[in-house]
């Protein structure tokens, strides 16, 4: 009985989160500070309240999240706000939504922005959490950043970001 309790305490210690989700939820990313990289070579550089992405939606354009505000300079108009883009027939919509929507589902916290025909999602999976991933390292904190119409964590293992420094 004592040995079983000891093993359980060790397992819980190993799963201790370094990703402070309560702080991430309010736009403080300090617990994520450093460089994160996925299997495709894309990187996220995190410093306190700012995350800089080399690429999220395979458009090869950088994006920045500061607090809970998204900036995609290549999709902005001359005034620095998202430009209007064509969408379904003669209608238009903003290229993206600057103020991010927050969502929590089955323990996975995500920041979301609408895009024409999809959502841009940045999801945070602490150690022990896998979401809809079929592969990946359950013993590490993970970030998933994708443009999708599906579950934001239903991605290939090479799309998962892990902290490298």
Backbone as CSV, one residue per row, in Angstrom:
resi,resn,N_x,N_y,N_z,CA_x,CA_y,CA_z,C_x,C_y,C_z
1,UNK,0.829,-1.195,0.000,0.000,0.000,0.000,0.874,1.259,0.000
2,UNK,1.886,1.304,0.855,2.780,2.454,0.935,3.537,2.625,-0.378
3,UNK,3.998,1.517,-0.966,4.717,1.568,-2.238,3.826,2.124,-3.341
4,UNK,2.559,1.737,-3.371,1.617,2.228,-4.379,1.390,3.732,-4.222
5,UNK,1.262,4.204,-2.999,1.087,5.642,-2.755,2.332,6.409,-3.181
6,UNK,3.494,5.840,-2.915,4.748,6.482,-3.312,4.831,6.596,-4.840
7,UNK,4.480,5.509,-5.555,4.493,5.536,-7.018,3.527,6.588,-7.540
8,UNK,2.343,6.686,-6.941,1.357,7.664,-7.382,1.886,9.092,-7.166
9,UNK,2.532,9.359,-6.022,3.101,10.687,-5.781,4.186,11.004,-6.807
10,UNK,5.013,10.014,-7.154,6.049,10.231,-8.159,5.438,10.534,-9.527
11,UNK,4.382,9.807,-9.890,3.711,10.068,-11.162,3.145,11.481,-11.189
12,UNK,2.500,11.911,-10.124,1.931,13.248,-10.061,3.033,14.309,-10.118
13,UNK,4.167,14.040,-9.479,5.289,14.970,-9.519,5.803,15.100,-10.948
14,UNK,5.914,13.988,-11.667,6.388,14.008,-13.042,5.429,14.738,-13.966
15,UNK,4.132,14.763,-13.625,3.143,15.437,-14.454,2.927,16.887,-14.043
16,UNK,3.674,17.358,-13.047,3.526,18.737,-12.597,3.678,19.673,-13.791
17,UNK,2.754,20.606,-13.896,2.746,21.503,-15.038,3.756,22.620,-14.878
18,UNK,4.525,22.851,-15.930,5.346,24.052,-15.961,4.590,25.125,-16.737
19,UNK,3.579,24.721,-17.488,2.728,25.627,-18.241,1.642,26.122,-17.271
20,UNK,1.699,27.378,-16.896,0.739,27.948,-15.945,-0.526,28.373,-16.692
21,UNK,-1.443,27.438,-16.892,-2.644,27.701,-17.686,-3.473,28.846,-17.149
22,UNK,-3.566,29.001,-15.833,-4.352,30.109,-15.287,-3.802,31.454,-15.755
23,UNK,-2.499,31.565,-15.880,-1.894,32.800,-16.367,-2.013,32.919,-17.882
24,UNK,-1.825,31.818,-18.601,-1.963,31.822,-20.056,-3.372,32.297,-20.436
25,UNK,-4.367,31.888,-19.677,-5.768,32.246,-19.965,-6.025,33.743,-19.933
26,UNK,-5.171,34.494,-19.232,-5.364,35.948,-19.160,-4.305,36.711,-19.961
27,UNK,-3.581,36.003,-20.823,-2.618,36.661,-21.702,-1.228,36.831,-21.136
28,UNK,-0.913,36.162,-20.028,0.433,36.194,-19.478,1.109,34.869,-19.831
29,UNK,2.089,34.920,-20.731,2.729,33.704,-21.243,4.104,33.457,-20.628
30,UNK,4.403,34.111,-19.513,5.728,34.012,-18.887,6.155,32.567,-18.629
31,UNK,5.216,31.702,-18.240,5.567,30.296,-17.975,5.966,29.552,-19.245
32,UNK,5.727,30.168,-20.401,6.067,29.558,-21.691,7.331,30.169,-22.291
33,UNK,7.931,31.149,-21.606,9.081,31.875,-22.158,10.116,30.932,-22.763
34,UNK,10.584,31.297,-23.947,11.601,30.519,-24.645,11.194,30.294,-26.088
35,UNK,11.862,29.349,-26.714,11.597,29.007,-28.110,10.959,27.629,-28.177
36,UNK,9.878,27.536,-28.934,9.148,26.295,-29.158,9.262,25.974,-30.646
37,UNK,9.351,24.692,-30.979,9.490,24.309,-32.387,8.676,23.059,-32.670
38,UNK,8.110,23.008,-33.884,7.395,21.791,-34.280,8.258,20.978,-35.242
39,UNK,7.767,19.819,-35.631,8.517,18.908,-36.487,8.728,19.409,-37.907
40,UNK,8.055,20.496,-38.283,8.224,21.083,-39.614,9.225,22.241,-39.601
41,UNK,9.787,22.517,-38.405,10.772,23.577,-38.285,10.195,24.950,-37.960
42,UNK,8.882,25.072,-37.870,8.273,26.345,-37.496,8.522,26.607,-36.021
43,UNK,8.637,27.882,-35.673,8.948,28.227,-34.291,7.980,29.259,-33.721
44,UNK,7.869,29.212,-32.400,7.155,30.226,-31.627,8.171,30.739,-30.605
45,UNK,8.363,32.043,-30.587,9.230,32.658,-29.579,8.312,33.359,-28.582
46,UNK,8.437,32.990,-27.321,7.554,33.529,-26.277,8.369,34.366,-25.309
47,UNK,7.881,35.572,-25.051,8.499,36.446,-24.048,7.386,37.186,-23.316
48,UNK,7.128,36.751,-22.093,6.147,37.348,-21.183,4.734,37.408,-21.767
49,UNK,4.296,38.524,-22.344,2.938,38.629,-22.874,2.885,38.500,-24.389
50,UNK,3.993,38.116,-25.021,4.043,38.093,-26.491,4.501,36.735,-27.014
51,UNK,3.785,36.262,-28.034,4.173,35.056,-28.775,4.363,35.457,-30.233
52,UNK,5.532,35.144,-30.798,5.793,35.422,-32.206,5.920,34.096,-32.939
53,UNK,5.158,33.951,-34.011,5.094,32.725,-34.793,5.782,32.926,-36.130
54,UNK,6.600,31.948,-36.550,7.188,32.033,-37.884,6.142,31.707,-38.940
55,UNK,5.188,30.825,-38.598,4.146,30.431,-39.557,3.097,29.614,-38.802
56,UNK,1.835,29.900,-39.068,0.782,29.087,-38.460,-0.016,28.370,-39.538
57,UNK,-0.458,29.104,-40.541,-1.406,28.545,-41.506,-0.766,28.158,-42.838
58,UNK,0.528,27.937,-42.850,1.263,27.559,-44.066,1.273,28.662,-45.111
59,UNK,0.987,29.895,-44.732,1.070,31.030,-45.650,2.435,31.697,-45.589
60,UNK,3.316,31.170,-44.761,4.685,31.676,-44.607,4.699,33.149,-44.219
61,UNK,3.745,33.551,-43.373,3.778,34.922,-42.890,3.778,34.921,-41.365
62,UNK,4.627,35.753,-40.765,4.708,35.795,-39.307,3.434,36.360,-38.689
63,UNK,3.192,35.941,-37.471,2.046,36.419,-36.709,2.500,36.653,-35.285
64,UNK,1.840,37.585,-34.622,2.179,37.897,-33.238,0.909,37.932,-32.414
65,UNK,0.983,37.367,-31.222,-0.090,37.497,-30.244,0.499,38.244,-29.060
66,UNK,-0.143,39.346,-28.710,0.241,40.115,-27.525,-0.969,40.141,-26.612
67,UNK,-0.821,39.556,-25.441,-1.990,39.397,-24.567,-2.981,38.494,-25.272
68,UNK,-4.132,39.034,-25.607,-5.116,38.261,-26.366,-5.493,38.995,-27.647
69,UNK,-4.493,39.684,-28.225,-4.667,40.396,-29.491,-3.748,39.788,-30.542
70,UNK,-4.298,39.484,-31.702,-3.559,38.895,-32.812,-3.180,39.974,-33.806
71,UNK,-1.985,39.872,-34.379,-1.571,40.761,-35.455,-0.945,39.917,-36.560
72,UNK,-1.479,40.086,-37.773,-0.940,39.429,-38.966,-0.621,40.551,-39.949
73,UNK,0.585,41.114,-39.885,0.903,42.292,-40.705,0.614,42.124,-42.193
74,UNK,0.831,40.946,-42.743,0.594,40.722,-44.169,-0.879,40.727,-44.554
75,UNK,-1.759,40.690,-43.579,-3.205,40.713,-43.831,-3.855,42.015,-43.365
76,UNK,-3.007,43.003,-43.053,-3.516,44.297,-42.596,-3.594,45.280,-43.750
77,UNK,-4.508,46.224,-43.616,-4.603,47.332,-44.554,-3.641,48.431,-44.147
78,UNK,-3.661,49.559,-44.868,-2.752,50.664,-44.581,-2.899,51.239,-43.172
79,UNK,-4.096,51.091,-42.562,-4.308,51.634,-41.219,-3.883,50.669,-40.114
80,UNK,-3.352,49.493,-40.483,-2.874,48.535,-39.491,-3.934,47.600,-38.947
81,UNK,-5.149,47.682,-39.448,-6.212,46.767,-39.031,-6.457,45.751,-40.136
82,UNK,-7.080,44.613,-39.805,-7.316,43.588,-40.830,-8.093,44.136,-42.020
83,UNK,-7.595,43.841,-43.217,-8.271,44.314,-44.428,-9.473,43.444,-44.748
84,UNK,-10.368,43.960,-45.539,-11.523,43.224,-46.028,-11.060,42.305,-47.160
85,UNK,-11.520,41.065,-47.152,-11.180,40.113,-48.206,-12.460,39.493,-48.749
86,UNK,-12.412,39.022,-49.969,-13.569,38.379,-50.596,-13.909,37.099,-49.866
87,UNK,-15.203,36.852,-49.758,-15.660,35.633,-49.094,-17.017,35.256,-49.660
88,UNK,-17.171,34.074,-50.153,-18.405,33.519,-50.701,-19.174,34.537,-51.549
89,UNK,-19.018,34.398,-52.826,-19.734,35.270,-53.766,-19.242,36.698,-53.702
90,UNK,-20.186,37.621,-53.554,-19.852,39.044,-53.533,-19.614,39.597,-52.139
91,UNK,-19.681,38.753,-51.118,-19.520,39.266,-49.751,-18.040,39.386,-49.388
92,UNK,-17.797,40.135,-48.326,-16.441,40.289,-47.805,-16.475,40.089,-46.295
93,UNK,-15.317,39.872,-45.748,-15.161,39.800,-44.301,-13.738,40.204,-43.956
94,UNK,-13.498,40.465,-42.689,-12.142,40.803,-42.248,-11.228,39.598,-42.459
95,UNK,-9.971,39.856,-42.793,-8.993,38.790,-43.035,-8.769,37.948,-41.779
96,UNK,-8.960,38.556,-40.606,-8.867,37.843,-39.335,-9.476,38.719,-38.256
97,UNK,-9.780,38.113,-37.135,-10.300,38.860,-35.994,-9.154,39.127,-35.027
98,UNK,-8.928,40.404,-34.681,-7.790,40.776,-33.833,-7.956,40.320,-32.387
99,UNK,-9.134,40.504,-31.818,-9.355,40.094,-30.436,-9.661,38.608,-30.418
100,UNK,-8.834,37.856,-29.722,-8.957,36.407,-29.709,-10.092,35.943,-28.798
101,UNK,-10.763,34.903,-29.224,-11.808,34.250,-28.454,-11.117,33.178,-27.612
102,UNK,-11.514,33.040,-26.358,-10.940,31.982,-25.532,-11.944,30.848,-25.400
103,UNK,-11.410,29.627,-25.349,-12.261,28.450,-25.233,-11.518,27.383,-24.443
104,UNK,-12.259,26.666,-23.619,-11.672,25.532,-22.910,-12.578,24.339,-23.150
105,UNK,-11.963,23.239,-23.606,-12.720,22.029,-23.905,-11.902,20.829,-23.452
106,UNK,-12.461,20.020,-22.578,-11.779,18.828,-22.060,-10.375,19.124,-21.540
107,UNK,-10.222,20.256,-20.842,-8.942,20.600,-20.243,-7.954,21.266,-21.166
108,UNK,-8.303,21.428,-22.447,-7.420,22.092,-23.402,-7.892,23.535,-23.552
109,UNK,-6.993,24.485,-23.333,-7.313,25.901,-23.482,-6.844,26.361,-24.848
110,UNK,-7.713,27.099,-25.571,-7.372,27.591,-26.912,-7.701,29.065,-27.058
111,UNK,-6.887,29.737,-27.856,-7.145,31.091,-28.331,-7.543,30.953,-29.789
112,UNK,-8.629,31.643,-30.204,-9.117,31.471,-31.572,-9.405,32.807,-32.235
113,UNK,-9.171,32.840,-33.535,-9.511,33.981,-34.370,-10.195,33.459,-35.619
114,UNK,-11.232,34.156,-36.067,-11.893,33.731,-37.297,-11.061,34.157,-38.504
115,UNK,-11.019,33.292,-39.490,-10.409,33.535,-40.785,-11.477,33.219,-41.831
116,UNK,-11.355,33.702,-43.051,-12.333,33.308,-44.064,-12.358,31.781,-44.238
117,UNK,-13.456,31.152,-43.867,-13.644,29.714,-44.045,-12.995,28.823,-43.007
118,UNK,-12.373,29.400,-41.982,-11.692,28.564,-40.982,-11.504,29.349,-39.690
119,UNK,-10.828,28.697,-38.747,-10.441,29.319,-37.486,-8.939,29.171,-37.336
120,UNK,-8.304,30.199,-36.824,-6.914,30.108,-36.426,-6.938,29.782,-34.945
121,UNK,-6.327,28.666,-34.553,-6.383,28.203,-33.163,-4.982,27.988,-32.605
122,UNK,-4.764,28.513,-31.406,-3.536,28.250,-30.664,-3.982,27.563,-29.382
123,UNK,-3.607,26.293,-29.242,-4.059,25.484,-28.108,-2.879,25.119,-27.219
124,UNK,-3.159,25.071,-25.923,-2.130,24.816,-24.918,-2.463,23.518,-24.204
125,UNK,-1.542,22.551,-24.300,-1.741,21.239,-23.695,-0.632,20.984,-22.684
126,UNK,-0.932,21.108,-21.399,0.084,20.838,-20.380,0.478,19.364,-20.364
127,UNK,1.587,19.084,-19.702,2.019,17.700,-19.510,0.835,16.867,-19.051
128,UNK,0.722,15.661,-19.600,-0.368,14.767,-19.222,-1.602,14.921,-20.083
129,UNK,-1.681,15.971,-20.889,-2.856,16.259,-21.709,-2.522,15.970,-23.177
130,UNK,-3.410,15.260,-23.863,-3.173,14.944,-25.277,-4.240,15.501,-26.215
131,UNK,-5.376,15.968,-25.703,-6.421,16.448,-26.600,-6.803,15.351,-27.580
132,UNK,-6.902,15.693,-28.862,-7.217,14.713,-29.907,-5.970,14.189,-30.614
133,UNK,-4.789,14.442,-30.043,-3.552,13.973,-30.668,-3.492,12.451,-30.633
134,UNK,-3.066,11.868,-31.735,-2.867,10.420,-31.754,-1.404,10.078,-31.500
135,UNK,-0.539,11.080,-31.554,0.875,10.892,-31.284,1.412,12.111,-30.567
136,UNK,2.604,12.018,-30.065,3.197,13.128,-29.337,3.649,12.665,-27.968
137,UNK,4.276,13.561,-27.233,4.857,13.232,-25.944,3.954,13.711,-24.818
138,UNK,3.297,12.785,-24.154,2.376,13.103,-23.063,3.107,13.716,-21.873
139,UNK,4.414,13.505,-21.770,5.198,13.980,-20.634,5.771,15.382,-20.825
140,UNK,5.374,16.075,-21.901,5.870,17.425,-22.169,4.703,18.379,-22.378
141,UNK,4.943,19.659,-22.041,3.990,20.703,-22.408,3.998,20.828,-23.927
142,UNK,2.826,21.150,-24.493,2.689,21.239,-25.937,1.883,22.476,-26.314
143,UNK,2.198,23.045,-27.486,1.387,24.094,-28.095,1.063,23.621,-29.501
144,UNK,-0.177,23.828,-29.906,-0.587,23.528,-31.276,-1.134,24.824,-31.856
145,UNK,-0.633,25.240,-33.010,-1.077,26.463,-33.662,-1.402,26.133,-35.118
146,UNK,-2.703,26.152,-35.454,-3.133,25.754,-36.793,-4.328,26.572,-37.261
147,UNK,-4.479,26.632,-38.570,-5.712,27.097,-39.179,-6.513,25.848,-39.484
148,UNK,-7.768,25.782,-39.022,-8.517,24.541,-39.154,-10.018,24.783,-39.194
149,UNK,-10.737,23.799,-39.684,-12.195,23.771,-39.585,-12.609,22.670,-38.620
150,UNK,-11.643,21.928,-38.120,-11.904,20.783,-37.250,-11.418,21.068,-35.831
151,UNK,-11.281,20.013,-35.047,-10.744,20.144,-33.697,-9.336,20.718,-33.768
152,UNK,-9.033,21.729,-32.939,-7.702,22.336,-33.007,-6.569,21.440,-32.527
153,UNK,-6.890,20.295,-31.942,-5.814,19.398,-31.505,-5.789,18.101,-32.319
154,UNK,-6.612,18.007,-33.360,-6.593,16.833,-34.240,-5.611,17.109,-35.382
155,UNK,-4.313,17.040,-35.048,-3.260,17.344,-36.013,-2.241,16.216,-36.034
156,UNK,-1.406,16.248,-37.041,-0.299,15.299,-37.130,0.741,15.640,-36.063
157,UNK,1.494,14.649,-35.621,2.485,14.835,-34.560,3.534,15.888,-34.921
158,UNK,3.866,16.054,-36.217,4.899,17.032,-36.587,4.407,18.475,-36.499
159,UNK,3.121,18.688,-36.245,2.576,20.036,-36.077,2.576,20.495,-34.622
160,UNK,2.999,19.646,-33.714,2.991,19.967,-32.283,4.304,20.666,-31.925
161,UNK,4.171,21.784,-31.199,5.340,22.544,-30.762,5.756,22.080,-29.365
162,UNK,7.068,21.879,-29.198,7.667,21.563,-27.904,8.740,22.607,-27.618
163,UNK,8.946,22.894,-26.352,9.950,23.880,-25.960,11.341,23.319,-26.221
164,UNK,12.173,24.111,-26.923,13.538,23.670,-27.229,14.596,24.509,-26.506
165,UNK,14.213,25.679,-26.017,15.168,26.498,-25.229,14.429,27.527,-24.403
